[in-house]
């Protein structure tokens, strides 16, 4: 039998800090200047993390999946995206 996860007690201060974290992040981003290269690296890193999570959730754990459909869709998306970028120039 699986054991249930332990619940940690949360205080009002932790809830307030977690609620304000997004707002403080936005204010920090507005007040600081990030070079374009670093901005592109950070966005690429976050996109890679999201892609990893999507691929991990797409593939079934217990039965054999067919990841070829995901790879084909991803390749077609990139071809379409590059086509749009080149069409704008």
Rosetta blueprint (number, residue, H / E / L):
1 X L
2 X L
3 X L
4 X L
5 X L
6 X L
7 X L
8 X L
9 X L
10 X L
11 X L
12 X H
13 X H
14 X H
15 X H
16 X H
17 X H
18 X H
19 X H
20 X H
21 X H
22 X H
23 X H
24 X H
25 X H
26 X H
27 X H
28 X H
29 X H
30 X H
31 X H
32 X L
33 X L
34 X L
35 X L
36 X H
37 X H
38 X H
39 X H
40 X H
41 X H
42 X H
43 X H
44 X H
45 X H
46 X H
47 X H
48 X H
49 X H
50 X H
51 X H
52 X H
53 X H
54 X H
55 X H
56 X H
57 X H
58 X H
59 X L
60 X L
61 X L
62 X L
63 X L
64 X L
65 X L
66 X L
67 X L
68 X H
69 X H
70 X H
71 X H
72 X H
73 X H
74 X H
75 X H
76 X H
77 X H
78 X H
79 X H
80 X H
81 X H
82 X H
83 X H
84 X H
85 X H
86 X H
87 X H
88 X H
89 X L
